[in-house]
Amino acid sequence: MNADGPQRGRQYDRMRTYTIRVLVDGELYDIEDISVSGFLLSKGPDWMVVGQGISFHFVVDVDGEDTYISSNGTVVRTQEGKLAVQYMAPHPKWEKILTNHLAQFG
């Protein structure tokens, strides 16, 4: 999933999404950008720290219907209220699923 070449040495480039959010402890957060292995929240829970494990659900909007996909990850960076998470792919074909979703729905 390379949009414009490598970004900061990441394995996968992150892309903006308007149709995928993250549910953490019952609260929805907007994703600023996402890749196959990580995402950045524009505002994350203020109690999370680097190195902390996180269980969450992707909330994917497809034609107005929300689909919940569970996954786990680790907080890798916090800065100015933003939260970067590296996560495990929730499906063996996640790269193809995510790429197709972002191309079709953004």
C-alpha positions as CSV (number, residue, x, y, z in Angstrom):
1,M,0.0,0.0,0.0
2,N,2.4,2.7,-1.2
3,A,0.7,5.9,-2.1
4,D,3.6,8.3,-2.4
5,G,6.7,6.3,-1.4
6,P,8.1,5.6,2.0
7,Q,7.1,7.8,4.9
8,R,9.5,8.1,7.8
9,G,10.9,4.6,7.2
10,R,7.6,2.9,7.6
11,Q,7.0,-0.5,5.9
12,Y,3.6,0.7,4.7
13,D,2.5,4.2,3.8
14,R,-0.4,5.6,5.8
15,M,-3.5,6.9,4.0
16,R,-6.2,9.3,5.1
17,T,-9.6,7.7,5.9
18,Y,-13.0,9.1,6.5
19,T,-14.8,5.8,6.8
20,I,-12.8,4.0,9.5
21,R,-12.7,4.9,13.2
22,V,-11.5,3.1,16.3
23,L,-13.5,2.1,19.3
24,V,-11.5,2.0,22.5
25,D,-13.2,1.4,25.9
26,G,-16.6,2.3,24.5
27,E,-15.5,5.6,22.9
28,L,-15.1,6.3,19.2
29,Y,-12.0,8.1,17.9
30,D,-11.2,9.4,14.4
31,I,-8.3,8.0,12.6
32,E,-6.1,10.6,11.0
33,D,-4.3,8.1,8.8
34,I,-3.9,4.3,8.6
35,S,-1.7,1.6,7.0
36,V,-1.8,-2.2,7.0
37,S,0.2,-2.2,10.3
38,G,-0.4,1.1,12.1
39,F,-2.7,4.1,12.5
40,L,-2.6,7.6,14.0
41,L,-5.5,9.0,16.0
42,S,-6.0,12.7,15.8
43,K,-7.1,12.6,19.5
44,G,-6.5,9.5,21.6
45,P,-7.3,8.5,25.2
46,D,-5.0,10.7,27.4
47,W,-4.3,7.8,29.8
48,M,-2.5,5.7,27.2
49,V,1.3,5.6,27.2
50,V,4.0,4.4,24.9
51,G,4.5,0.6,25.1
52,Q,1.0,0.0,26.4
53,G,-1.0,-2.8,24.8
54,I,-4.4,-1.8,23.4
55,S,-7.5,-3.9,22.4
56,F,-9.8,-2.1,20.1
57,H,-12.3,-2.4,17.3
58,F,-12.1,-0.8,13.9
59,V,-15.5,0.6,13.1
60,V,-15.8,0.5,9.3
61,D,-18.5,2.4,7.6
62,V,-19.7,0.7,4.4
63,D,-22.6,2.4,2.7
64,G,-23.9,3.8,6.1
65,E,-23.6,0.5,7.9
66,D,-20.9,0.1,10.6
67,T,-18.9,-3.2,10.7
68,Y,-16.8,-3.9,13.8
69,I,-13.4,-5.6,13.4
70,S,-11.5,-6.4,16.5
71,S,-7.7,-6.2,16.8
72,N,-4.8,-5.6,19.2
73,G,-1.8,-3.4,19.1
74,T,0.7,-1.4,21.0
75,V,1.0,2.4,21.5
76,V,4.2,3.4,19.8
77,R,4.0,7.2,20.1
78,T,2.1,10.0,21.8
79,Q,2.5,13.6,20.9
80,E,0.3,16.6,21.3
81,G,-2.8,14.6,22.0
82,K,-2.2,12.3,19.1
83,L,-1.7,8.6,19.5
84,A,0.2,6.2,17.1
85,V,-0.6,2.5,17.3
86,Q,1.1,-0.4,15.7
87,Y,-1.4,-3.3,15.3
88,M,-1.7,-6.9,14.2
89,A,-3.7,-7.4,11.0
90,P,-7.2,-8.7,12.0
91,H,-7.4,-10.9,8.9
92,P,-4.9,-12.8,6.8
93,K,-5.9,-10.8,3.7
94,W,-6.0,-7.4,5.6
95,E,-3.7,-5.6,3.2
96,K,-6.0,-6.3,0.3
97,I,-9.2,-5.7,2.3
98,L,-7.9,-2.3,3.6
99,T,-6.5,-1.2,0.3
100,N,-9.7,-2.0,-1.6
101,H,-11.8,-0.3,1.1
102,L,-9.7,2.9,1.1
103,A,-9.7,3.0,-2.7
104,Q,-13.5,2.6,-2.9
105,F,-14.7,4.5,0.2
106,G,-11.8,6.6,1.4
